[in-house]
Amino acid sequence: MGRFILFVILIVIGIIILVTSLVRSSELNQTSVFGISAGAVAKGAGTVFIVLSFVSLATGAFYIQDIGEAVVLKNWDGKIIGSSSTAGLHTKAPWVDTIRYDTRNNLINFYNDADYEYKDGTAKGPDVTINDKSGASADIDIQVVYSLDPKASEKLYEDYGTQTNYTQSYLSNDVRAVTREVSGKYDTITMLTDRSQFTKAVQDALSAKWEPDGLNVEQVSVQDVRYPKSITDKYAEAQSAEIAKQQALNEQETEKVKSETKKKTAEIDAETKKINAKAEADANEILNNSLPDNVIKQHYIDALQKIGDKGNLVVVPEGSTPMVNVQNSK
């Protein structure tokens, strides 16, 4: 629209100069500028203004769209007449304005004591102060990476105007509000020890809130959660106590395992001895049952014979009947 207004201004000036030069040609021709008649100078100036007006009109009929951009086309009366999501050279009416939206990944970053700054789809500012479920206060550094669906650009313009205004008045406020809301569902220990759980909850909440507007939450990163020193000191003490408790439990469990192992080993040894004794008894019974009396007696005699060799004295228990008389022969 600006180029069209420029066209109108230039062509009006050019026409006025040309008409004036024609109406007052006789008067202007009597004076000269650098040796050229004022009438000729006026006609030349008028022609230049008219040429410039048409150049402005011609250039206003084209626009170049970059990759990663969505362009909303707004008519001179403020109405949206369409949009484009294709990169390249496009044509339009000279009185139509182009409103550009960045559809690449954009970053909203709140950290430490950064100053507020907004540009198109990006924003930065100071960290977010929250109160967790336990009632403790903390400062959080958080980054949100998001992208815009090109098809949503027309609706965004209708509702919020430029992308910078949309980021400043809506997205950045949402990041802060959702972070505070979600943190109220987690206690201090969880916030300190399981940050991933909190991060996922923030991402899910933002995704649900922004999806109707055509925004995709690509990534949420909670970089730091800073509690007052009094809280972190108490947490460190509790953690040390928990470690000592766990060590004691581990030692107790180790002694219990050792005791059970000894008991089990004793049971196994007893069972082994029992099995061996039973096996020996069974073997003796089988042996006794399998040998006749005469064979047993012969083994008995052979044993006495070996003992009596070389003049050994053989004592036969009372009541027994010696089978042989052992003599020592040299």
C-alpha positions, 0 to 999 in steps of 0.5 A: 500500500505504501508504494501505491501511495508513493505512486499517487503522490509522484504522479500528482506532482509530475502532472502538476509540474507539467500542467504548470509548465504548459500554462505558463510556458511563455513566462517560463521560457523567458527565464533560464536555469544554467542556460536551459529555459525554465519551461524545459526544466519544468517539463523535464522535472514533471516527466521524471516524477511521472516516470518514477511514479510508474516505476514505484507502481511496477515494483509494488506489483511484485514481492519475493518470498523466502524459504521458511516464510508465510506471506499474508496479503492485505488489501487497501481496505484492511481485508485479507485477500489471501496468503502464500507459503511458496518461496519465489517471486510473486505478483500482486496488486500495487495497493496490496500489502504483504505481512510476513511470518517466519515459519522456521523454528523460533526460540523463546528463551527466559534466563537469569536477568536477561532484558526483554526483547522481541523480534518476529517469532523470537523472544527473550527475557528474565527467568520465570519465578515459580512456587512448587507444590511444597510451597517453595519458590524457585527461579527457572531458566527455560527455552521453548522451540516452536514452529508455525504452520503456514496455513495458520498465518491468516488467522494469526494476523486477524487475531494478533496482527504482526508476528512480533505482537503475537509473540510479545502479547501471547506466546511469551506470556503463555510460556511463563503462565504454563511454567508456573501452573505446571510447577505447582503440581510437583514438590521440591524433591521432584523439581530438584531430582526429576527435572525431565518429568516437569519438562515433559509436563510443560511441553505437553501443556504448551502443545495442547494450548498452541495446537489450535493456533497452528503452532508446533512445540518442537522442544522444551528445555528446562536448563536450571532450577534455582532454589534458595540456599536454605532449601538446597542445604536441607536437601543436601542434608536429607540426601546424605541421611538417605545415603547413610540409611541406604548403606546401612540397609545394604550392609544389613542385606549383605549380612542376611545373604551371608547368613542364609548362604551359610545355612543353605551350605550346612543344609546341603552338607548334611543332605550330602552326608545323609545321601552318602551314608544311605548309599554306603548302607545300600551298597553294603546291603547289596554286597552282603546279599550277593555273597554266599557264606562260604565265599565270606569265610574264604575271604576271612581265611585269606585275611587271617593268612595274610596277617599270620604271614611272617610270624604275626600273632593271630587272635581269634575272638572267643567263640570262633572256630579257627579254620587254619593253623598259620605257621611261620616258615622260613 
